[in-house]
Amino acid sequence: KSYDERWTPTQVEHCYTWHPSNITDQVDMYGSGGLYPGDGFVMDVPLSLVEADSQLSDLQTWHWIDQATRAVIVELNTLNPNVNMITNIRLLFEFLPSGQIRATTNVFAFRTIWLSLSVMMDDDLPLFVYHVAIVALFSVWSSYVFWTIKKTGPVTWFSYMWNVVDLVGILLFVTLCIIRVVTFVSAGQEPTMQPELAAVTELFVPYSKLVPDLQRADDVMAFLGLFCWLKAFKYFSLSHFFGPLVRVTERGLQQLAKFGTLLCSLFLGFAICLHIGFGAQVEMYDTLGGSFLALFFMLSGSVDLGVLFDTHNALATALFAIYVVLIYFVLFNLFMAVILDVHMLVQIEQAGSGQGAKAGEARKNPMLLFLFTYWHKLKGIVLIGNEPEAAVGFPDEQFINLNLLPGIVRSRLMQKIDNAIGTLEELEGPGAGVRQGGQLQTVETLKQKWWSGEGEGEEYVSRVQLQRCLDQDADLRELLGMERAIDVIRRFRVDQGPDPYDQISRLQDAVFSKLDLLEKDDGVKFEEAETLKMVAVGLSEALTDVQNAWREELTNCLESAATLSEGLIQLTKRLERVQLNFNKIESDVSNQYGK
């Protein structure tokens, strides 16, 4: 494949022969007219200015560039040894079918440390150590994230938005590492890209082969930096100042996604209209993508609309009017309504949670509480057991039977404890548990500890569990009128004594034995028994009188209610008659004056 003429000079004859990309050391390049591959006809410009001028003159004389030439790509590299920076420059000259010559320039600069890890260690050892530390930290973080996915389950884990942000950051970092490894391998396999040959000017080094991977790595790193900074919002939610704003962002993302879909669909319609109507007259709208981006910049007023109205086309005025009405007057107000609605919901929820907790606890920062507790843990100070004796009570006051508590308190406690056990089983599995005191406590063991009793139906709850329930539920505190669990236990606790049935049986045995002894004694009189019988009869008669009086009063109340009901019915009928008379009077008056 050669198109050289018969008397072409020998020194440029090879320039007229077609070569594949592995011989030309070129890569594809995009231009305005299309994609140009690395295959083609190549010329290596010599270092000598005289030789270069001679060869270029011969190429011009012998028509190296003719009517069949579609594009000419010029590639050169520069090296700054002071900062070890390499710049790859590619110039594209396109000969379009319309007769235009359009030039495109691609310039990409990168440091030599991205050619080899050994170069990074020699030139910038702190940077190499920093990269190793970052890889190690990301590896630990990735292991922790995948461990939490396995522990909590994929469905539960992915339901939290910030977990998805963490996973995206990990995937971006893995992608970045893969691209870097591919770049190092590609540079190591290229003989001319060895670090010691970087300053040899006689060799042409095809750095353009590495530019796509290096540029792709920079793009991935840019997104990685963005997601790492977005991760900071996850911890801003712990602050009372930034927390509401973060909650608004979390709640509003779904609504904003719907709003963004609506906005992009409208912008696409406007972009198609601009491209069809003004693409041939205004350069800004000659492509669909340019028209789409121009609509976004039009919102900030950075687009010159004069060129649009200079066309003196009625379509421009109509299109601008429709754009202003739909975007500025409708969609902008819809956007503000979405944000305000979500913000109001967050404020209402926080106000409700603030009323449900104590005033002092509502102002506590969770992160500060964790740091405070962890600091005392490091010092060996246990904060849980340091309660005053007045709030703890005596050892026999640490548990209470659930059946002794009011029904609403019992139901709330049972619901909270069952939810805690269910959550533990869901997260850890059927045979799971928690580690306490160096031993693994299974779910069944925890159930036996939480629901402890001597017989069936005897379920006990501890003072700590009851106090936690009171702290979390303001309605219970208001209903019971107490804030301390020890007061609730003392109020509803009944001391356990001997078995009453056993005591009654013993009493009966003692009474019968004494009656046997009295029957054997002939001088015993039963005057006291007759007195007791009289008292019992009197009590029975008094109870009967009270019951009869109660029934009589109840009958009177029912009769009064029936009388009152009849009176109300008669009053309603008379009010209806008054209404009819009033309507008749009003009709007569209107007819009389109307005539």
C-alpha positions as CSV (number, residue, x, y, z in Angstrom):
1,K,0.0,0.0,0.0
2,S,2.1,2.8,-1.3
3,Y,1.2,5.8,-3.5
4,D,4.6,7.4,-4.1
5,E,5.4,8.7,-7.5
6,R,8.2,7.3,-9.7
7,W,10.9,9.7,-9.0
8,T,10.2,10.2,-5.2
9,P,13.4,10.8,-3.2
10,T,14.7,7.8,-1.3
11,Q,14.8,9.6,2.0
12,V,11.1,10.2,2.1
13,E,9.9,7.1,0.1
14,H,8.9,5.2,3.3
15,C,6.5,8.0,4.2
16,Y,4.3,7.0,1.3
17,T,3.8,3.4,2.6
18,W,0.8,2.5,4.8
19,H,1.6,1.1,8.2
20,P,-0.6,-0.4,11.0
21,S,-0.9,1.3,14.4
22,N,1.7,-0.9,16.1
23,I,4.3,0.4,13.6
24,T,3.2,4.0,13.6
25,D,2.9,4.1,17.5
26,Q,-0.2,6.1,17.2
27,V,-3.7,5.8,18.8
28,D,-7.1,6.9,17.7
29,M,-7.9,10.6,17.8
30,Y,-11.3,12.2,17.8
31,G,-12.0,15.3,15.6
32,S,-14.9,17.3,14.4
33,G,-15.3,15.1,11.3
34,G,-15.0,11.7,13.0
35,L,-12.6,9.3,14.6
36,Y,-9.2,8.9,13.0
37,P,-7.3,5.6,13.7
38,G,-3.7,5.2,14.4
39,D,-3.1,3.4,11.1
40,G,-1.8,5.4,8.1
41,F,1.3,7.0,6.6
42,V,3.9,8.3,9.1
43,M,6.9,10.5,9.0
44,D,9.5,10.8,11.8
45,V,10.8,14.3,11.8
46,P,14.6,14.4,12.3
47,L,16.3,16.4,15.0
48,S,18.4,18.4,12.6
49,L,16.6,21.5,11.4
50,V,18.3,21.2,7.9
51,E,17.2,17.6,7.4
52,A,13.7,18.3,8.7
53,D,13.3,21.2,6.3
54,S,14.7,19.1,3.4
55,Q,12.3,16.2,4.0
56,L,9.3,18.5,4.5
57,S,10.1,20.2,1.2
58,D,10.4,16.9,-0.6
59,L,7.0,15.8,0.9
60,Q,5.4,19.0,-0.4
61,T,7.0,18.7,-3.8
62,W,6.0,15.0,-4.3
63,H,2.4,15.5,-3.0
64,W,2.5,13.6,0.2
65,I,-0.6,15.6,1.1
66,D,-3.1,15.3,-1.8
67,Q,-6.8,15.4,-2.4
68,A,-7.2,12.0,-0.8
69,T,-5.7,13.1,2.5
70,R,-8.4,13.3,5.2
71,A,-6.3,14.4,8.2
72,V,-2.8,15.1,9.4
73,I,-1.8,14.4,13.0
74,V,1.4,15.9,14.5
75,E,2.5,14.5,17.8
76,L,5.4,15.7,19.9
77,N,6.6,15.3,23.5
78,T,8.3,17.7,25.9
79,L,10.1,16.9,29.2
80,N,10.8,19.4,32.0
81,P,13.6,17.7,34.0
82,N,13.3,20.2,36.8
83,V,9.9,18.9,37.9
84,N,9.9,15.6,35.9
85,M,6.9,16.6,34.0
86,I,6.1,15.2,30.5
87,T,3.7,16.9,28.1
88,N,2.2,15.1,25.2
89,I,0.9,17.4,22.4
90,R,-1.2,16.2,19.5
91,L,-2.3,18.5,16.7
92,L,-5.0,17.4,14.3
93,F,-5.7,19.1,10.9
94,E,-8.8,17.9,9.3
95,F,-9.7,18.3,5.6
96,L,-13.5,18.2,5.7
97,P,-15.7,17.3,2.7
98,S,-17.0,20.9,2.7
99,G,-13.5,22.2,2.0
100,Q,-12.8,23.5,5.5
101,I,-9.6,22.9,7.3
102,R,-10.3,22.6,11.0
103,A,-7.5,22.3,13.7
104,T,-7.8,20.4,17.0
105,T,-5.3,20.5,19.8
106,N,-4.9,17.9,22.6
107,V,-2.4,18.6,25.3
108,F,-1.9,16.3,28.3
109,A,0.7,16.7,31.0
110,F,1.7,14.1,33.6
111,R,4.5,13.4,36.0
112,T,7.1,10.7,35.3
113,I,6.2,8.9,38.6
114,W,3.1,7.5,36.8
115,L,5.3,5.5,34.5
116,S,6.8,3.3,37.2
117,L,6.6,2.7,40.9
118,S,10.4,2.6,41.1
119,V,10.5,6.2,39.7
120,M,7.9,7.2,42.4
121,M,10.1,5.7,45.1
122,D,13.2,7.5,43.9
123,D,11.7,10.9,43.0
124,D,9.1,11.3,45.7
125,L,9.4,8.8,48.6
126,P,6.8,10.5,50.9
127,L,4.2,10.4,48.1
128,F,4.9,6.6,47.6
129,V,4.5,6.0,51.4
130,Y,1.3,8.1,51.3
131,H,-0.1,6.0,48.5
132,V,0.7,2.8,50.3
133,A,-1.0,4.1,53.5
134,I,-4.1,5.1,51.4
135,V,-4.3,1.7,49.8
136,A,-4.0,0.0,53.3
137,L,-6.7,2.2,54.8
138,F,-9.0,1.7,51.9
139,S,-8.4,-2.1,52.2
140,V,-9.4,-2.0,55.9
141,W,-12.4,0.2,55.1
142,S,-13.5,-2.1,52.3
143,S,-13.2,-5.2,54.6
144,Y,-15.3,-3.4,57.2
145,V,-18.0,-2.4,54.7
146,F,-18.3,-5.9,53.3
147,W,-18.4,-7.3,56.8
148,T,-21.3,-5.0,57.7
149,I,-23.1,-6.0,54.5
150,K,-22.8,-9.6,55.5
151,K,-23.8,-8.9,59.1
152,T,-26.9,-6.7,58.5
153,G,-28.0,-8.2,55.1
154,P,-27.9,-6.6,51.7
155,V,-31.5,-5.3,51.8
156,T,-31.1,-3.6,55.1
157,W,-27.7,-2.3,54.3
158,F,-28.6,-0.7,51.0
159,S,-31.7,0.9,52.4
160,Y,-29.4,3.6,54.0
161,M,-28.3,6.2,51.5
162,W,-24.9,6.9,53.0
163,N,-24.0,3.2,52.8
164,V,-24.4,3.4,49.0
165,V,-22.1,6.4,49.0
166,D,-19.5,4.4,50.8
167,L,-19.8,1.5,48.4
168,V,-19.5,3.8,45.4
169,G,-16.4,5.3,46.9
170,I,-14.9,1.9,47.3
171,L,-15.7,0.8,43.8
172,L,-14.2,4.1,42.4
173,F,-11.0,3.4,44.4
174,V,-10.8,-0.2,43.1
175,T,-11.3,1.1,39.5
176,L,-8.5,3.7,40.1
177,C,-6.1,1.1,41.3
178,I,-6.9,-1.2,38.3
179,I,-6.3,1.7,35.9
180,R,-3.0,2.6,37.6
181,V,-1.8,-1.0,37.4
182,V,-2.7,-1.2,33.7
183,T,-0.7,2.0,33.1
184,F,2.3,0.7,34.9
185,V,2.2,-2.6,33.0
186,S,1.7,-0.8,29.6
187,A,4.6,1.5,30.3
188,G,6.8,-1.5,31.4
189,Q,6.1,-3.4,28.2
190,E,7.0,-0.5,26.0
191,P,10.8,-0.5,25.4
192,T,11.0,3.2,24.7
193,M,9.1,4.2,27.9
194,Q,11.8,3.0,30.3
195,P,12.6,5.8,32.8
196,E,16.3,6.0,31.8
197,L,15.3,6.8,28.2
198,A,12.9,9.6,29.0
199,A,15.6,12.3,28.3
200,V,16.9,10.7,25.1
201,T,15.7,13.1,22.4
202,E,16.7,10.9,19.5
203,L,13.9,8.4,20.4
204,F,10.2,9.0,19.8
205,V,8.2,7.8,22.8
206,P,4.5,7.1,22.1
207,Y,3.2,8.6,25.3
208,S,-0.1,9.0,23.6
209,K,-0.8,5.3,24.2
210,L,-0.8,6.1,28.0
211,V,-2.8,9.3,27.7
212,P,-6.3,7.6,27.7
213,D,-5.5,5.6,30.8
214,L,-4.0,8.5,32.6
215,Q,-6.9,10.8,31.7
216,R,-9.3,8.1,32.7
217,A,-7.5,7.8,36.1
218,D,-7.8,11.5,36.6
219,D,-11.5,11.4,35.9
220,V,-12.1,8.5,38.4
221,M,-10.0,10.3,41.0
222,A,-12.1,13.4,40.6
223,F,-15.3,11.5,41.3
224,L,-13.6,9.7,44.1
225,G,-12.7,13.0,45.7
226,L,-16.3,14.1,45.3
227,F,-17.8,11.0,47.0
228,C,-15.2,11.2,49.8
229,W,-16.3,14.7,50.6
230,L,-19.9,13.7,50.3
231,K,-19.2,11.1,53.0
232,A,-18.6,14.0,55.4
233,F,-22.3,14.8,55.3
234,K,-22.9,11.4,57.0
235,Y,-21.2,12.7,60.1
236,F,-22.7,16.2,59.9
237,S,-26.0,14.6,60.8
238,L,-24.7,14.1,64.3
239,S,-24.5,17.8,64.8
240,H,-27.6,19.7,66.0
241,F,-26.7,22.6,63.7
242,F,-26.1,20.6,60.4
243,G,-28.3,17.6,61.3
244,P,-31.6,19.1,60.0
245,L,-30.0,20.2,56.7
246,V,-28.6,16.7,56.2
247,R,-32.0,15.2,56.9
248,V,-33.6,17.5,54.4
249,T,-31.0,16.4,51.8
250,E,-31.7,12.7,52.5
251,R,-35.5,13.1,52.4
252,G,-35.5,15.4,49.4
253,L,-33.3,13.3,47.1
254,Q,-36.1,11.1,45.9
255,Q,-38.3,14.1,45.2
256,L,-35.5,16.0,43.6
257,A,-34.7,13.0,41.3
258,K,-38.3,13.1,40.0
259,F,-38.0,16.9,39.6
260,G,-34.7,16.5,37.8
261,T,-36.2,14.0,35.4
262,L,-39.0,16.4,34.6
263,L,-36.6,19.3,34.1
264,C,-34.3,17.3,31.8
265,S,-37.2,16.1,29.7
266,L,-38.4,19.7,29.2
267,F,-34.8,20.8,28.4
268,L,-34.5,18.1,25.9
269,G,-37.6,19.3,24.1
270,F,-36.3,22.9,24.1
271,A,-32.9,21.7,22.9
272,I,-34.4,19.9,19.9
273,C,-36.4,23.0,19.1
274,L,-33.3,25.3,19.3
275,H,-31.2,22.9,17.3
276,I,-33.8,22.5,14.5
277,G,-34.8,26.1,14.4
278,F,-31.4,27.9,14.8
279,G,-28.7,25.3,14.4
280,A,-27.9,26.5,10.9
281,Q,-27.7,30.2,12.0
282,V,-26.2,30.2,15.5
283,E,-23.0,28.2,16.2
284,M,-24.1,27.6,19.8
285,Y,-27.0,25.5,18.7
286,D,-25.4,23.6,15.8
287,T,-25.3,20.5,17.9
288,L,-28.0,18.9,20.2
289,G,-25.6,18.7,23.1
290,G,-24.6,22.4,22.8
291,S,-28.3,23.4,22.7
292,F,-28.9,21.3,25.8
293,L,-26.1,22.8,27.8
294,A,-27.0,26.3,26.6
295,L,-30.4,26.0,28.3
296,F,-28.7,25.2,31.7
297,F,-26.4,28.2,31.4
298,M,-29.3,30.3,30.3
299,L,-30.7,29.9,33.9
300,S,-27.7,31.8,35.3
301,G,-27.8,34.5,32.6
302,S,-24.4,33.5,31.1
303,V,-25.8,32.9,27.6
304,D,-25.9,35.8,25.1
305,L,-29.5,35.8,23.8
306,G,-28.8,38.7,21.4
307,V,-27.6,36.3,18.7
308,L,-30.9,34.4,19.0
309,F,-33.0,37.5,18.6
310,D,-30.8,38.9,15.8
311,T,-32.2,36.3,13.5
312,H,-35.5,38.2,13.5
313,N,-37.4,35.0,13.8
314,A,-40.8,35.0,15.5
315,L,-39.9,31.5,16.8
316,A,-37.2,33.0,19.0
317,T,-39.7,35.3,20.8
318,A,-42.3,32.5,21.3
319,L,-39.7,30.0,22.4
320,F,-38.2,32.4,25.0
321,A,-41.7,33.3,26.4
322,I,-42.6,29.6,26.8
323,Y,-39.2,28.9,28.4
324,V,-39.6,31.7,30.9
325,V,-43.2,30.6,31.9
326,L,-42.4,26.9,32.3
327,I,-38.9,27.1,33.8
328,Y,-38.9,30.3,35.9
329,F,-42.5,30.6,36.9
330,V,-43.5,26.9,37.2
331,L,-40.5,24.6,37.8
332,F,-38.6,27.0,40.0
333,N,-41.6,27.4,42.3
334,L,-42.1,23.6,42.2
335,F,-38.5,23.1,43.3
336,M,-38.9,25.5,46.2
337,A,-42.1,23.8,47.2
338,V,-40.4,20.4,47.3
339,I,-37.6,21.6,49.5
340,L,-39.9,23.5,51.9
341,D,-42.2,20.5,52.2
342,V,-39.4,18.2,53.1
343,H,-37.9,20.8,55.5
344,M,-41.2,21.2,57.3
345,L,-41.5,17.5,57.7
346,V,-38.1,17.3,59.2
347,Q,-38.8,20.2,61.6
348,I,-42.0,18.5,62.8
349,E,-40.3,15.2,63.4
350,Q,-37.5,16.8,65.3
351,A,-40.0,18.8,67.4
352,G,-41.9,15.7,68.2
353,S,-38.7,13.8,69.2
354,G,-37.6,16.8,71.3
355,Q,-40.8,16.7,73.3
356,G,-40.6,13.0,73.9
357,A,-37.2,13.2,75.5
358,K,-36.0,15.1,78.5
359,A,-34.8,18.7,78.0
360,G,-31.3,17.9,79.0
361,E,-31.0,14.8,77.0
362,A,-32.4,16.4,73.8
363,R,-29.5,18.8,73.7
364,K,-26.8,16.1,74.0
365,N,-24.7,15.4,71.0
366,P,-24.3,11.7,70.2
367,M,-20.7,12.1,69.1
368,L,-19.8,14.0,72.3
369,L,-21.5,11.4,74.4
370,F,-19.6,8.6,72.7
371,L,-16.3,10.4,73.1
372,F,-17.1,11.1,76.8
373,T,-18.0,7.5,77.5
374,Y,-15.0,6.1,75.5
375,W,-12.6,8.4,77.4
376,H,-13.9,7.2,80.8
377,K,-13.7,3.6,79.4
378,L,-10.0,4.1,78.7
379,K,-9.5,5.5,82.2
380,G,-11.2,2.4,83.6
381,I,-14.2,4.3,84.9
382,V,-17.6,2.6,84.5
383,L,-20.4,5.1,84.2
384,I,-23.4,2.7,84.2
385,G,-23.1,1.5,87.8
386,N,-22.4,5.0,89.4
387,E,-26.1,5.8,90.1
388,P,-27.1,7.3,93.5
389,E,-28.6,4.9,96.0
390,A,-31.9,6.7,96.0
391,A,-32.4,5.9,92.3
392,V,-31.1,2.3,92.5
393,G,-32.9,1.0,95.6
394,F,-32.3,-2.1,97.6
395,P,-31.2,-5.4,96.0
396,D,-34.8,-6.9,96.5
397,E,-36.2,-4.0,94.5
398,Q,-34.4,-4.6,91.2
399,F,-37.1,-6.7,89.6
400,I,-40.9,-6.6,89.4
401,N,-43.5,-9.0,88.1
402,L,-45.1,-7.7,84.9
403,N,-48.5,-8.7,86.0
404,L,-48.3,-6.1,88.8
405,L,-47.7,-3.2,86.4
406,P,-50.6,-1.4,84.6
407,G,-51.6,-2.9,81.3
408,I,-50.2,-0.1,79.1
409,V,-46.8,-0.2,80.9
410,R,-46.7,-4.0,80.5
411,S,-47.6,-3.9,76.8
412,R,-45.0,-1.2,76.1
413,L,-42.2,-3.2,77.9
414,M,-43.1,-6.5,76.2
415,Q,-43.2,-4.7,72.8
416,K,-39.8,-3.1,73.2
417,I,-38.0,-6.2,74.5
418,D,-39.6,-8.4,71.8
419,N,-38.5,-5.9,69.2
420,A,-34.9,-6.0,70.6
421,I,-34.8,-9.8,70.5
422,G,-36.3,-9.9,67.0
423,T,-33.8,-7.4,65.8
424,L,-30.9,-9.4,67.2
425,E,-32.2,-12.6,65.6
426,E,-32.6,-10.8,62.3
427,L,-29.1,-9.3,62.3
428,E,-27.2,-12.2,63.7
429,G,-29.2,-15.3,62.7
430,P,-30.9,-18.0,64.7
431,G,-27.9,-19.1,66.8
432,A,-26.5,-15.6,67.3
433,G,-25.9,-13.6,70.4
434,V,-23.9,-11.0,72.1
435,R,-20.6,-11.2,74.0
436,Q,-20.9,-10.2,77.7
437,G,-18.1,-10.7,80.2
438,G,-16.0,-12.6,77.7
439,Q,-18.8,-15.2,77.1
440,L,-21.2,-15.4,74.2
441,Q,-24.8,-15.1,75.3
442,T,-27.2,-16.6,72.8
443,V,-30.6,-15.3,72.0
444,E,-32.2,-18.1,74.1
445,T,-30.0,-17.2,77.1
446,L,-31.0,-13.6,76.8
447,K,-34.7,-14.5,76.6
448,Q,-34.3,-16.5,79.8
449,K,-32.5,-13.5,81.5
450,W,-35.0,-10.9,80.3
451,W,-38.1,-13.1,80.9
452,S,-37.2,-14.8,84.2
453,G,-39.7,-16.4,86.5
454,E,-40.4,-19.3,88.7
455,G,-43.6,-20.5,87.1
456,E,-45.6,-20.2,83.9
457,G,-46.9,-16.7,83.4
458,E,-44.5,-15.1,86.0
459,E,-42.5,-12.7,83.8
460,Y,-40.2,-10.2,85.5
461,V,-38.6,-7.1,84.2
462,S,-35.5,-5.4,85.7
463,R,-35.3,-1.8,87.0
464,V,-32.8,-0.9,84.3
465,Q,-35.2,-2.0,81.5
466,L,-38.1,-0.2,83.1
467,Q,-36.0,3.0,83.5
468,R,-34.9,2.9,79.9
469,C,-38.5,2.5,78.8
470,L,-39.5,5.5,80.9
471,D,-36.7,7.6,79.5
472,Q,-37.7,6.9,75.9
473,D,-41.5,7.3,76.4
474,A,-42.8,10.6,77.7
475,D,-46.4,9.4,77.7
476,L,-45.6,6.7,80.2
477,R,-43.9,9.2,82.5
478,E,-47.0,11.5,82.3
479,L,-49.4,8.6,82.8
480,L,-47.6,7.2,85.8
481,G,-46.6,10.6,87.2
482,M,-43.1,9.2,88.0
483,E,-39.7,9.5,86.2
484,R,-37.7,6.9,88.2
485,A,-38.2,3.2,87.8
486,I,-37.5,2.5,91.5
487,D,-40.6,4.6,92.3
488,V,-42.7,2.6,89.9
489,I,-41.5,-0.7,91.4
490,R,-42.2,0.6,95.0
491,R,-45.7,1.8,93.9
492,F,-46.9,-1.4,92.3
493,R,-44.8,-4.1,94.0
494,V,-46.5,-6.5,96.4
495,D,-44.3,-8.3,98.8
496,Q,-44.2,-12.0,98.4
497,G,-45.3,-13.8,101.5
498,P,-46.2,-17.4,102.3
499,D,-48.6,-19.4,100.1
500,P,-52.1,-18.2,101.1
501,Y,-53.6,-21.6,100.3
502,D,-51.1,-23.3,102.6
503,Q,-51.9,-20.9,105.4
504,I,-55.7,-21.4,105.0
505,S,-55.2,-25.2,105.1
506,R,-53.2,-24.9,108.3
507,L,-55.7,-22.5,109.9
508,Q,-58.6,-24.9,109.1
509,D,-56.7,-27.8,110.6
510,A,-56.1,-25.8,113.7
511,V,-59.7,-24.7,114.0
512,F,-61.1,-28.2,113.5
513,S,-58.7,-29.6,116.1
514,K,-59.7,-27.0,118.6
515,L,-63.4,-27.6,117.9
516,D,-62.8,-31.3,118.6
517,L,-61.3,-30.4,121.9
518,L,-64.2,-28.1,122.8
519,E,-66.8,-30.7,122.0
520,K,-65.1,-33.1,124.4
521,D,-65.4,-30.5,127.1
522,D,-69.0,-30.4,128.5
523,G,-68.8,-26.9,130.1
524,V,-68.3,-25.0,126.8
525,K,-70.8,-22.3,125.9
526,F,-71.4,-21.0,122.4
527,E,-72.6,-17.5,123.2
528,E,-69.8,-16.0,121.1
529,A,-70.7,-18.1,118.1
530,E,-74.3,-16.9,118.3
531,T,-73.1,-13.3,118.4
532,L,-71.0,-13.8,115.3
533,K,-74.1,-15.3,113.6
534,M,-76.1,-12.2,114.4
535,V,-73.4,-10.0,113.0
536,A,-73.3,-11.9,109.8
537,V,-77.1,-11.7,109.4
538,G,-77.0,-8.0,110.0
539,L,-74.3,-7.5,107.4
540,S,-76.2,-9.5,104.9
541,E,-79.4,-7.5,105.4
542,A,-77.4,-4.2,105.1
543,L,-75.8,-5.4,101.8
544,T,-79.3,-6.3,100.5
545,D,-80.6,-2.8,101.4
546,V,-77.7,-1.1,99.7
547,Q,-78.2,-3.3,96.6
548,N,-81.9,-2.4,96.5
549,A,-81.2,1.3,96.9
550,W,-78.6,1.2,94.1
551,R,-81.1,-0.5,91.8
552,E,-83.8,2.1,92.6
553,E,-81.4,5.0,91.9
554,L,-80.3,3.4,88.7
555,T,-84.0,3.0,87.6
556,N,-84.6,6.6,88.4
557,C,-81.6,7.6,86.3
558,L,-82.9,5.6,83.3
559,E,-86.4,7.1,83.6
560,S,-84.9,10.6,83.8
561,A,-82.8,9.9,80.7
562,A,-86.0,8.7,78.8
563,T,-87.9,11.8,79.9
564,L,-85.0,14.0,78.7
565,S,-84.9,12.2,75.4
566,E,-88.6,12.7,74.8
567,G,-88.2,16.4,75.6
568,L,-85.4,16.8,73.2
569,I,-87.5,15.1,70.4
570,Q,-90.3,17.5,71.1
571,L,-87.9,20.5,71.0
572,T,-86.5,19.4,67.7
573,K,-90.0,19.1,66.2
574,R,-90.9,22.6,67.4
575,L,-87.7,24.0,66.0
576,E,-88.5,22.5,62.7
577,R,-92.0,24.1,62.9
578,V,-90.4,27.5,63.7
579,Q,-88.1,27.1,60.7
580,L,-91.0,26.4,58.4
581,N,-93.0,29.4,59.7
582,F,-89.9,31.7,59.3
583,N,-89.5,30.5,55.7
584,K,-93.2,31.2,55.0
585,I,-93.0,34.7,56.5
586,E,-89.9,35.4,54.4
587,S,-91.7,34.2,51.2
588,D,-94.8,36.3,51.9
589,V,-92.7,39.4,52.6
590,S,-90.7,39.0,49.4
591,N,-93.8,38.4,47.3
592,Q,-95.5,41.5,48.8
593,Y,-92.6,43.9,48.2
594,G,-91.8,42.3,44.9
595,K,-95.3,43.2,43.6
